[in-house]
Amino acid sequence: MTERRGVSRRGFLKGLGAAAVTGPVGFAGIAMAAKADEEAAAVPVLGPGATPVRLKVNGKVHDLSIEPRVTLLDALRDTIGLTGPKEVCDRGACGGCTVLLDGMAVCGCMMLAIDVGDREVTTVEGLCGPDGAPSDLQQQFVAKDALQCGYCTCGMVTAAEGLLRSKPVLSPDEVRAGISGNLCRCGTYTRIVEAVIATSALRRKGK
């Protein structure tokens, strides 16, 4: 790669803007432009090709080689093979791709895999027991018949789990507010709320 010398157009304009605020344009502006170029050169550039990414998902470490543009959702589904999180709207509006990041519900389609870092990712598959048995919340979704087509269910269960972890005792209104970012086309919200409330009660009893 040929080493660039002097001040770039971007760096000069950046320095020019700073100089316009701080004082007359001249050597000071050029110096600011050079400094801006140095700061930009110090930032590591990833891509456009594949780059090593390490993800800790459901307690397991996965060393991947993916492009920096790959979302967490695509890394989970296409590279690791966890298809619980669903791609529905691809803009963070439906909650179908919800996963837990250090226990907090996030939309997998709105985060790049390279930005996860050392944080723990939990998908709906990771909510099951070591033997694959469904969790208490998943069992309550079945018991309360809180699903129809099932396409939103994985994201809904994961979001509800994050809600229960953040606040073990919940009122129906709090559940409705907590899952408001997850859309159910079939409209099973009433039974979803019942399932979450029932799980909250069971956990308080230690069952």
MARFIPA-108085 format. One record per residue: z, y, x of N, C-alpha, C in turn. Coordinates in pm, 1 decimal, m for minus. Example, Ala and Ser with C-alpha at 12.3 -4.5 7.8 and 13.67 -1.06 7.14 Angstrom:
<atoms>
ATOM        nup     nnorth      neast       caup    canorth     caeast        cup     cnorth      ceast
ATOM      780.0     m569.0     1319.0      780.0     m450.0     1230.0      780.0     m330.0     1320.0
ATOM      708.0     m225.0     1285.0      714.0     m106.0     1367.0      787.0        3.0     1290.0
</atoms>
This chain:
<atoms>
ATOM        nup     nnorth      neast       caup    canorth     caeast        cup     cnorth      ceast
ATOM        0.0     m119.6       85.3        0.0        0.0        0.0        0.0      124.8       89.0
ATOM      m85.8      220.7       57.3      m94.0      344.1      134.2       22.9      434.2      102.4
ATOM       89.2      482.9      209.1      204.0      570.2      188.5      157.9      708.3      147.5
ATOM      214.8      761.3       41.3      178.7      894.6       m5.4      257.9      998.6       71.3
ATOM      192.1     1105.4      112.1      256.8     1212.6      184.4      251.3     1340.3      101.2
ATOM      341.8     1431.0      130.6      340.7     1558.0       59.6      410.6     1547.9      m73.9
ATOM      379.4     1642.1     m160.1      444.4     1651.4     m290.3      345.3     1612.5     m398.8
ATOM      387.1     1524.9     m488.8      298.6     1483.8     m597.6      290.0     1592.7     m703.4
ATOM      188.0     1581.3     m788.9      171.2     1678.4     m896.6      290.0     1673.4     m991.9
ATOM      337.5     1549.9    m1024.0      450.7     1536.5    m1113.9      576.7     1597.8    m1051.9
ATOM      597.2     1567.3     m922.1      714.5     1621.8     m856.1      710.0     1773.1     m848.0
ATOM      587.3     1828.3     m822.4      575.3     1973.6     m813.4      605.7     2039.0     m946.9
ATOM      551.4     1980.9    m1055.4      576.5     2038.4    m1187.5      723.0     2027.2    m1226.2
ATOM      786.4     1915.7    m1187.1      928.4     1901.3    m1215.9     1009.0     2005.3    m1140.3
ATOM      974.2     2023.3    m1014.4     1043.3     2124.6     m935.0     1014.8     2264.5     m984.6
ATOM      892.3     2286.1    m1032.8      854.7     2416.4    m1085.6      938.4     2450.5    m1208.1
ATOM      959.3     2349.4    m1294.8     1041.4     2372.8    m1413.1     1184.3     2404.9    m1376.4
ATOM     1237.3     2333.3    m1277.7     1374.0     2360.5    m1234.5     1384.9     2498.2    m1172.2
ATOM     1284.1     2535.8    m1092.7     1287.8     2666.6    m1027.9     1276.7     2779.3    m1129.4
ATOM     1201.3     2754.5    m1237.2     1186.0     2857.6    m1339.6     1319.4     2889.9    m1405.6
ATOM     1407.2     2788.2    m1409.4     1538.9     2809.1    m1468.9     1634.0     2873.3    m1369.7
ATOM     1624.1     2828.9    m1242.4     1724.3     2871.9    m1144.6     1684.8     2995.1    m1064.8
ATOM     1555.9     3027.2    m1057.1     1519.1     3144.9     m977.4     1370.4     3152.0     m953.7
ATOM     1325.0     3243.7     m866.7     1183.2     3264.2     m841.9     1118.2     3140.4     m781.8
ATOM      989.5     3120.0     m813.2      914.2     3008.0     m759.6      875.2     3039.4     m616.3
ATOM      889.6     2943.1     m528.2      855.7     2962.5     m387.8      893.1     2837.8     m312.7
ATOM      947.2     2857.2     m194.5      988.4     2741.9     m115.5     1094.8     2659.8     m187.1
ATOM     1181.3     2727.5     m265.2     1285.8     2655.3     m337.7     1224.0     2556.9     m436.7
ATOM     1117.0     2600.9     m507.4     1050.1     2514.0     m602.9      987.0     2393.7     m535.0
ATOM      924.8     2416.0     m417.8      862.3     2306.7     m343.8      968.9     2208.4     m295.1
ATOM     1081.1     2263.3     m249.9     1189.7     2177.5     m203.9     1242.6     2091.4     m317.2
ATOM     1255.4     2151.0     m437.3     1301.6     2075.0     m553.3     1202.0     1965.6     m589.6
ATOM     1072.2     1997.5     m575.9      969.0     1899.6     m605.7      976.5     1782.8     m509.2
ATOM      998.1     1811.9     m382.1     1008.8     1705.9     m282.8     1130.0     1618.4     m310.4
ATOM     1240.9     1682.3     m349.8     1362.1     1606.4     m381.6     1339.8     1516.5     m502.4
ATOM     1267.0     1569.4     m603.1     1236.6     1489.4     m722.4     1154.5     1367.3     m686.1
ATOM     1059.8     1383.8     m592.8      979.6     1270.8     m547.7     1065.2     1166.9     m476.1
ATOM     1159.3     1212.9     m394.5     1246.9     1120.6     m322.9     1333.9     1040.6     m420.4
ATOM     1383.9     1109.6     m523.0     1467.5     1041.9     m621.9     1387.4      938.0     m698.4
ATOM     1262.6      973.1     m732.0     1177.3      878.9     m805.5     1144.1      757.3     m720.1
ATOM     1122.1      780.7     m588.1     1087.1      669.9     m499.1     1204.5      575.3     m479.7
ATOM     1326.5      625.6     m497.6     1445.8      543.1     m478.0     1470.9      448.4     m594.3
ATOM     1407.9      474.4     m708.7     1426.2      389.3     m826.7     1333.7      268.2     m817.0
ATOM     1388.3      145.4     m819.2     1302.0       27.1     m808.6     1209.7       14.5     m929.6
ATOM     1086.1      m21.2     m904.6      985.9      m35.8    m1009.9      962.7     m184.8    m1034.4
ATOM      977.1     m227.0    m1159.6      953.9     m365.6    m1196.2      822.5     m378.4    m1271.2
ATOM      752.5     m487.9    m1246.6      627.3     m512.6    m1316.8      507.7     m456.8    m1243.8
ATOM      389.0     m471.8    m1304.5      365.6     m528.7    m1438.1      370.8     m680.8    m1444.2
ATOM      379.6     m746.0    m1328.9      385.8     m891.0    m1328.7      524.5     m943.2    m1362.3
ATOM      538.4    m1075.7    m1358.9      666.2    m1138.9    m1391.4      771.4    m1104.8    m1287.2
ATOM      894.1    m1098.3    m1331.4     1007.4    m1069.4    m1243.4     1122.4    m1164.0    m1278.4
ATOM     1207.1    m1199.9    m1182.1     1318.0    m1291.1    m1212.2     1420.1    m1225.0    m1305.0
ATOM     1461.2    m1296.8    m1408.0     1562.2    m1248.7    m1502.4     1658.5    m1363.9    m1531.2
ATOM     1786.0    m1335.5    m1520.2     1887.7    m1437.3    m1550.2     1957.6    m1400.7    m1679.9
ATOM     1957.6    m1494.1    m1773.8     2023.9    m1474.1    m1902.3     2128.4    m1582.0    m1923.5
ATOM     2244.8    m1541.0    m1973.8     2347.9    m1636.7    m2012.2     2346.3    m1645.1    m2163.7
ATOM     2300.6    m1757.9    m2214.2     2280.8    m1774.9    m2357.9     2357.5    m1897.4    m2405.8
ATOM     2442.2    m1877.2    m2504.4     2520.9    m1987.0    m2562.4     2594.5    m2067.9    m2454.9
ATOM     2645.1    m1996.4    m2354.4     2723.8    m2060.6    m2250.2     2644.2    m2121.5    m2136.6
ATOM     2511.5    m2115.7    m2144.0     2427.5    m2172.6    m2038.8     2349.8    m2061.4    m1968.3
ATOM     2331.2    m2077.8    m1837.5     2256.8    m1979.8    m1758.3     2111.0    m2022.2    m1750.4
ATOM     2021.5    m1928.0    m1778.9     1877.2    m1953.9    m1774.2     1813.4    m1857.7    m1674.8
ATOM     1750.3    m1912.2    m1571.8     1676.0    m1830.7    m1475.7     1529.6    m1828.0    m1517.4
ATOM     1484.3    m1711.5    m1558.6     1350.2    m1696.3    m1613.1     1262.1    m1614.1    m1519.7
ATOM     1133.1    m1627.4    m1537.7     1035.5    m1541.9    m1470.3      947.2    m1482.7    m1579.6
ATOM      977.9    m1358.9    m1618.9      908.5    m1295.9    m1731.3      873.1    m1152.4    m1697.2
ATOM      777.9    m1097.0    m1770.0      740.1     m957.6    m1749.5      851.4     m866.1    m1801.2
ATOM      870.0     m750.6    m1736.5      976.1     m658.8    m1779.1      963.1     m611.1    m1923.0
ATOM      843.1     m619.4    m1980.2      821.3     m571.4    m2116.6      869.5     m671.0    m2222.5
ATOM      908.1     m791.3    m2181.8      945.4     m896.2    m2276.9     1079.4     m862.9    m2341.5
ATOM     1082.6     m868.4    m2473.3     1207.7     m841.2    m2544.9     1301.3     m960.4    m2534.4
ATOM     1427.3     m934.6    m2563.2     1524.8    m1043.1    m2565.3     1484.2    m1148.2    m2667.3
ATOM     1436.0    m1104.1    m2782.7     1394.2    m1198.0    m2887.7     1283.8    m1290.5    m2837.1
ATOM     1180.8    m1234.2    m2773.6     1069.8    m1316.3    m2725.0     1114.0    m1409.3    m2613.0
ATOM     1206.0    m1362.8    m2529.4     1256.6    m1449.1    m2422.3     1331.4    m1568.0    m2481.6
ATOM     1410.5    m1542.6    m2584.1     1486.6    m1650.1    m2648.2     1393.9    m1750.5    m2715.7
ATOM     1296.0    m1700.3    m2789.1     1210.3    m1787.8    m2868.0     1103.2    m1855.6    m2782.2
ATOM     1029.3    m1777.0    m2705.5      909.8    m1828.1    m2638.2      938.8    m1893.3    m2503.5
ATOM     1043.4    m1848.3    m2435.4     1070.7    m1901.0    m2301.7     1183.8    m2002.6    m2302.5
ATOM     1294.7    m1971.0    m2371.6     1409.1    m2062.1    m2373.9     1394.9    m2165.7    m2485.3
ATOM     1326.4    m2128.7    m2593.8     1303.1    m2225.0    m2701.9     1406.5    m2222.7    m2812.5
ATOM     1481.1    m2112.7    m2823.7     1578.6    m2097.7    m2932.3     1512.7    m2019.8    m3045.1
ATOM     1479.6    m2088.6    m3152.0     1401.2    m2026.0    m3258.7     1485.0    m1982.6    m3378.6
ATOM     1618.2    m1984.6    m3364.3     1703.1    m1935.2    m3472.8     1676.5    m1789.7    m3504.8
ATOM     1683.5    m1700.2    m3405.3     1649.1    m1559.1    m3431.1     1501.5    m1548.8    m3469.7
ATOM     1473.6    m1479.7    m3578.9     1336.3    m1470.7    m3630.0     1275.7    m1332.3    m3605.2
ATOM     1146.2    m1330.8    m3575.7     1073.9    m1203.6    m3567.6     1015.0    m1174.3    m3705.1
ATOM     1065.2    m1070.5    m3768.1     1020.2    m1036.8    m3902.8      952.9     m899.5    m3901.6
ATOM     1033.3     m794.9    m3888.0      976.1     m659.6    m3891.0      937.7     m610.5    m3752.1
ATOM     1000.7     m662.6    m3646.9      976.9     m623.8    m3507.8     1006.8     m476.1    m3482.4
ATOM     1097.8     m418.9    m3558.4     1135.3     m278.6    m3537.3     1282.7     m251.4    m3569.0
ATOM     1363.4     m355.0    m3572.9     1506.3     m339.5    m3591.8     1548.9     m297.2    m3730.5
ATOM     1464.4     m324.1    m3831.7     1494.8     m277.4    m3966.9     1541.9     m387.0    m4061.2
ATOM     1527.5     m514.7    m4021.6     1556.5     m621.7    m4116.9     1672.8     m711.7    m4075.8
ATOM     1702.0     m720.1    m3945.9     1812.8     m802.9    m3899.7     1781.0     m949.5    m3882.5
ATOM     1656.0     m988.7    m3902.7     1620.6    m1130.0    m3889.6     1637.3    m1183.5    m3748.2
ATOM     1635.9    m1094.6    m3649.4     1644.4    m1135.1    m3508.9     1784.7    m1114.1    m3452.3
ATOM     1884.0    m1097.4    m3537.6     2019.5    m1064.9    m3491.6     2076.8    m1172.6    m3399.8
ATOM     2129.2    m1127.8    m3286.3     2204.9    m1213.5    m3195.7     2333.9    m1139.7    m3161.4
ATOM     2427.1    m1208.2    m3099.0     2550.6    m1145.0    m3054.6     2541.4    m1118.1    m2905.2
ATOM     2576.2     m996.9    m2866.1     2579.8     m957.6    m2725.8     2724.2     m922.6    m2693.4
ATOM     2789.3    m1012.5    m2619.2     2933.4    m1001.3    m2596.4     3008.4     m987.3    m2728.7
ATOM     2963.6    m1063.4    m2828.2     3030.2    m1066.4    m2957.1     2987.6     m960.1    m3055.5
ATOM     2901.7     m867.9    m3013.9     2857.0     m759.8    m3102.7     2714.4     m787.3    m3150.6
ATOM     2690.7     m769.4    m3279.9     2559.3     m795.9    m3336.3     2458.0     m691.2    m3290.8
ATOM     2342.9     m738.3    m3239.5     2233.6     m650.3    m3198.6     2102.1     m712.1    m3244.2
ATOM     1999.4     m630.3    m3253.4     1865.2     m678.2    m3287.4     1793.3     m718.9    m3159.3
ATOM     1758.3     m846.4    m3149.8     1691.8     m895.2    m3029.6     1556.5     m833.5    m3005.1
ATOM     1490.9     m786.3    m3111.5     1356.8     m728.4    m3095.1     1361.2     m587.3    m3037.9
ATOM     1479.8     m526.5    m3036.0     1492.2     m388.3    m2990.8     1551.0     m377.6    m2850.3
ATOM     1567.1     m488.8    m2781.2     1625.2     m488.0    m2647.3     1537.3     m567.1    m2552.3
ATOM     1517.5     m513.2    m2431.0     1443.5     m586.4    m2329.9     1535.5     m690.0    m2265.3
ATOM     1478.5     m803.7    m2233.2     1558.0     m910.2    m2172.0     1618.6     m865.0    m2039.9
ATOM     1546.8     m782.7    m1963.7     1596.8     m739.3    m1833.3     1716.4     m645.9    m1846.6
ATOM     1740.3     m591.0    m1965.6     1852.7     m498.8    m1986.0     1981.2     m570.0    m2026.7
ATOM     1975.8     m700.6    m2047.3     2094.4     m774.0    m2090.9     2198.7     m781.6    m1980.4
ATOM     2152.9     m803.3    m1858.0     2244.3     m811.5    m1745.0     2334.4     m933.2    m1752.0
ATOM     2462.9     m913.5    m1722.8     2558.5    m1024.5    m1718.1     2623.5    m1053.1    m1853.4
ATOM     2581.0     m984.1    m1957.0     2645.5    m1002.1    m2086.4     2607.6    m1135.7    m2150.1
ATOM     2698.3    m1185.9    m2231.1     2679.4    m1315.5    m2297.3     2599.8    m1299.4    m2426.0
ATOM     2493.1    m1376.3    m2438.4     2410.9    m1377.5    m2559.3     2445.8    m1501.1    m2640.8
ATOM     2469.6    m1480.7    m2769.7     2496.9    m1593.6    m2859.2     2398.8    m1589.0    m2974.4
ATOM     2326.9    m1696.9    m2994.0     2235.7    m1708.1    m3107.1     2301.5    m1794.6    m3214.9
ATOM     2235.2    m1808.9    m3326.4     2293.2    m1888.6    m3435.4     2316.0    m2033.1    m3390.9
ATOM     2231.4    m2081.6    m3297.3     2250.9    m2217.2    m3245.8     2384.5    m2229.6    m3172.5
ATOM     2425.8    m2120.4    m3108.5     2548.5    m2121.7    m3031.7     2674.8    m2113.5    m3115.6
ATOM     2660.2    m2091.4    m3246.0     2776.8    m2087.8    m3333.6     2823.3    m2227.8    m3371.9
ATOM     2736.8    m2325.7    m3352.7     2772.7    m2463.7    m3385.2     2872.9    m2517.7    m3283.6
ATOM     2940.2    m2624.0    m3319.3     3034.3    m2687.9    m3229.8     2963.5    m2762.0    m3118.2
ATOM     3038.9    m2810.7    m3017.2     2978.1    m2883.7    m2904.8     2897.2    m3005.0    m2948.5
ATOM     2936.8    m3064.3    m3060.1     2865.0    m3182.0    m3110.0     2751.7    m3145.0    m3204.9
ATOM     2725.7    m3014.8    m3218.9     2619.1    m2970.5    m3308.1     2661.5    m2951.3    m3451.0
ATOM     2789.4    m2974.2    m3480.4     2838.3    m2957.0    m3617.9     2837.5    m2809.2    m3654.8
ATOM     2801.6    m2776.4    m3779.1     2797.7    m2636.3    m3821.0     2935.8    m2573.0    m3817.3
ATOM     2938.7    m2444.2    m3791.7     3065.5    m2371.3    m3788.2     3120.6    m2355.9    m3929.3
ATOM     3243.7    m2307.7    m3937.2     3304.1    m2286.2    m4068.9     3223.4    m2186.2    m4151.6
ATOM     3170.1    m2084.2    m4086.5     3089.1    m1985.3    m4158.2     2959.1    m2047.8    m4208.0
ATOM     2895.6    m2126.1    m4125.1     2772.2    m2193.2    m4166.8     2799.1    m2289.4    m4282.3
ATOM     2911.3    m2356.8    m4277.2     2947.1    m2447.3    m4387.1     2969.7    m2371.0    m4517.4
ATOM     3029.0    m2254.2    m4507.4     3052.7    m2174.7    m4627.9     2922.5    m2119.3    m4685.3
ATOM     2826.2    m2089.8    m4600.0     2695.4    m2046.6    m4649.9     2633.4    m2156.4    m4734.9
ATOM     2653.4    m2282.0    m4692.4     2601.5    m2394.8    m4770.1     2684.0    m2414.6    m4896.6
ATOM     2815.1    m2410.8    m4883.2     2903.6    m2434.7    m4996.7     2885.4    m2331.2    m5107.8
ATOM     2862.7    m2205.9    m5068.4     2846.2    m2098.3    m5166.5     2701.0    m2079.6    m5208.0
ATOM     2612.1    m2164.7    m5155.6     2468.8    m2154.3    m5188.1     2417.6    m2013.5    m5157.0
ATOM     2450.4    m1966.4    m5035.1     2419.2    m1828.5    m4997.0     2284.0    m1814.4    m4927.7
ATOM     2190.3    m1899.9    m4962.7     2056.1    m1890.9    m4904.5     1954.8    m1950.4    m5001.8
ATOM     1834.1    m1899.9    m4991.5     1726.1    m1956.1    m5072.6     1610.9    m1997.3    m4981.1
ATOM     1522.1    m1902.5    m4945.1     1412.8    m1941.3    m4855.1     1465.5    m1969.2    m4714.7
ATOM     1577.5    m1906.6    m4677.2     1640.8    m1933.9    m4548.3     1587.3    m1855.3    m4431.0
ATOM     1483.9    m1773.0    m4451.3     1424.2    m1705.0    m4335.7     1517.8    m1601.7    m4275.4
ATOM     1597.2    m1535.8    m4358.6     1690.1    m1433.9    m4308.8     1823.7    m1493.5    m4268.9
ATOM     1845.4    m1620.7    m4303.0     1979.9    m1677.8    m4294.8     2036.7    m1678.0    m4152.3
ATOM     1956.2    m1714.2    m4053.6     2006.6    m1720.6    m3916.0     2058.0    m1584.4    m3870.5
ATOM     1980.9    m1480.4    m3896.5     2025.4    m1346.1    m3859.7     2144.8    m1302.5    m3941.9
ATOM     2146.0    m1339.5    m4068.9     2256.1    m1301.9    m4156.9     2386.2    m1369.4    m4113.1
ATOM     2380.2    m1497.4    m4080.1     2498.5    m1569.9    m4035.5     2550.7    m1510.7    m3904.4
ATOM     2459.6    m1480.1    m3813.6     2500.8    m1424.4    m3684.0     2565.3    m1287.6    m3702.1
ATOM     2506.3    m1203.9    m3787.9     2564.7    m1072.4    m3814.0     2702.2    m1086.4    m3878.5
ATOM     2715.3    m1180.9    m3971.2     2843.7    m1202.6    m4037.6     2948.7    m1253.3    m3939.6
ATOM     2907.2    m1336.2    m3845.6     2999.8    m1385.5    m3743.3     3049.5    m1269.6    m3656.5
ATOM     2958.2    m1181.8    m3617.3     2999.9    m1064.7    m3540.5     3097.4     m978.2    m3618.0
ATOM     3073.8     m966.1    m3748.4     3162.7     m888.3    m3834.5     3301.3     m952.0    m3841.0
ATOM     3307.0    m1082.8    m3857.1     3435.3    m1153.7    m3864.8     3512.7    m1144.2    m3733.5
ATOM     3441.8    m1144.4    m3622.7     3509.2    m1133.9    m3493.5     3566.8     m994.2    m3471.6
ATOM     3498.9     m893.9    m3525.6     3546.9     m756.6    m3506.9     3659.9     m721.8    m3602.2
ATOM     3660.5     m787.3    m3720.9     3764.9     m759.5    m3819.2     3789.1     m885.2    m3901.3
ATOM     3887.9     m962.9    m3864.8     3911.3    m1092.1    m3931.6     3941.0    m1080.5    m4080.9
ATOM     4008.9     m972.5    m4123.2     4042.5     m954.9    m4264.9     3945.9     m854.0    m4325.0
ATOM     3869.6     m897.3    m4423.2     3762.7     m814.1    m4478.8     3770.2     m808.9    m4630.7
ATOM     3736.4     m692.8    m4683.6     3720.6     m677.8    m4828.0     3572.8     m697.7    m4860.9
ATOM     3538.6     m724.9    m4986.5     3397.2     m738.5    m5023.6     3314.4     m616.1    m4985.9
ATOM     3369.9     m496.6    m5005.3     3296.2     m375.4    m4970.0     3271.2     m367.4    m4819.7
ATOM     3367.0     m412.0    m4740.7     3349.4     m410.7    m4595.7     3243.9     m510.9    m4551.9
ATOM     3237.8     m623.5    m4620.1     3134.0     m721.7    m4589.3     2996.3     m664.4    m4622.9
ATOM     2985.4     m602.2    m4739.3     2856.9     m544.0    m4778.9     2811.3     m439.1    m4677.5
ATOM     2903.6     m355.9    m4632.2     2869.5     m254.1    m4532.7     2833.0     m319.1    m4399.4
ATOM     2904.1     m425.8    m4364.7     2881.5     m490.7    m4236.4     2748.3     m561.9    m4225.6
ATOM     2696.3     m612.1    m4336.5     2568.2     m683.8    m4334.5     2454.7     m597.5    m4389.1
ATOM     2479.5     m469.0    m4404.3     2378.7     m380.6    m4465.4     2251.0     m370.1    m4382.1
ATOM     2260.6     m402.1    m4253.2     2140.4     m398.3    m4169.8     2057.4     m524.2    m4175.6
ATOM     2101.6     m622.6    m4253.5     2028.3     m748.7    m4268.1     1973.3     m759.5    m4409.0
ATOM     1843.8     m776.0    m4419.4     1777.9     m779.6    m4549.5     1749.6     m922.6    m4593.5
ATOM     1777.0     m950.1    m4720.8     1748.4    m1080.2    m4780.9     1645.7    m1059.3    m4891.7
ATOM     1527.0    m1111.4    m4871.9     1421.2    m1094.7    m4972.2     1454.1    m1167.2    m5101.8
ATOM     1534.0    m1272.3    m5093.4     1568.2    m1350.2    m5211.9     1684.5    m1290.3    m5289.9
ATOM     1755.0    m1195.5    m5229.6     1862.3    m1126.6    m5300.0     1989.1    m1207.4    m5319.9
ATOM     2027.8    m1287.0    m5219.8     2148.1    m1369.6    m5234.5     2273.6    m1299.1    m5182.4
ATOM     2274.3    m1167.2    m5186.8     2384.0    m1090.8    m5127.2     2521.4    m1126.8    m5185.4
ATOM     2528.8    m1145.5    m5315.6     2658.5    m1174.2    m5377.3     2719.9    m1300.2    m5318.7
ATOM     2640.6    m1404.1    m5302.3     2693.7    m1530.5    m5250.3     2716.5    m1522.9    m5099.4
ATOM     2639.7    m1440.1    m5031.0     2664.3    m1418.6    m4888.8     2801.3    m1355.1    m4869.6
ATOM     2831.2    m1255.4    m4951.6     2962.8    m1190.3    m4944.9     3072.4    m1292.3    m4973.0
ATOM     3051.8    m1377.7    m5072.2     3150.7    m1480.1    m5105.8     3172.6    m1574.5    m4987.8
ATOM     3065.9    m1610.8    m4919.2     3076.4    m1702.5    m4805.4     3155.8    m1640.0    m4691.0
ATOM     3131.6    m1512.6    m4665.0     3202.8    m1444.4    m4556.6     3350.5    m1428.4    m4591.6
ATOM     3379.0    m1389.3    m4715.0     3518.5    m1373.9    m4758.5     3591.8    m1507.2    m4751.5
ATOM     3526.3    m1614.7    m4793.7     3588.5    m1747.7    m4790.0     3617.6    m1790.1    m4645.8
ATOM     3525.1    m1760.8    m4555.0     3546.1    m1793.7    m4413.6     3662.1    m1715.4    m4355.9
ATOM     3670.1    m1588.9    m4392.1     3781.4    m1503.4    m4346.8     3915.8    m1562.4    m4392.0
ATOM     3921.2    m1607.3    m4515.6     4044.7    m1664.4    m4569.4     4080.0    m1795.1    m4496.8
ATOM     3979.8    m1879.3    m4472.0     4003.6    m2006.0    m4403.3     4055.0    m1983.3    m4260.7
ATOM     3997.8    m1885.2    m4193.5     4041.2    m1858.9    m4055.1     4181.5    m1804.1    m4049.5
ATOM     4219.2    m1729.0    m4150.0     4356.6    m1677.4    m4153.3     4456.8    m1790.5    m4174.4
ATOM     4411.4    m1892.8    m4245.6     4498.9    m2008.4    m4269.6     4495.3    m2107.5    m4153.4
ATOM     4405.9    m2081.0    m4057.5     4395.4    m2169.1    m3941.1     4318.9    m2295.0    m3964.9
ATOM     4231.4    m2295.2    m4066.8     4154.1    m2415.1    m4098.1     4012.9    m2402.7    m4042.6
</atoms>
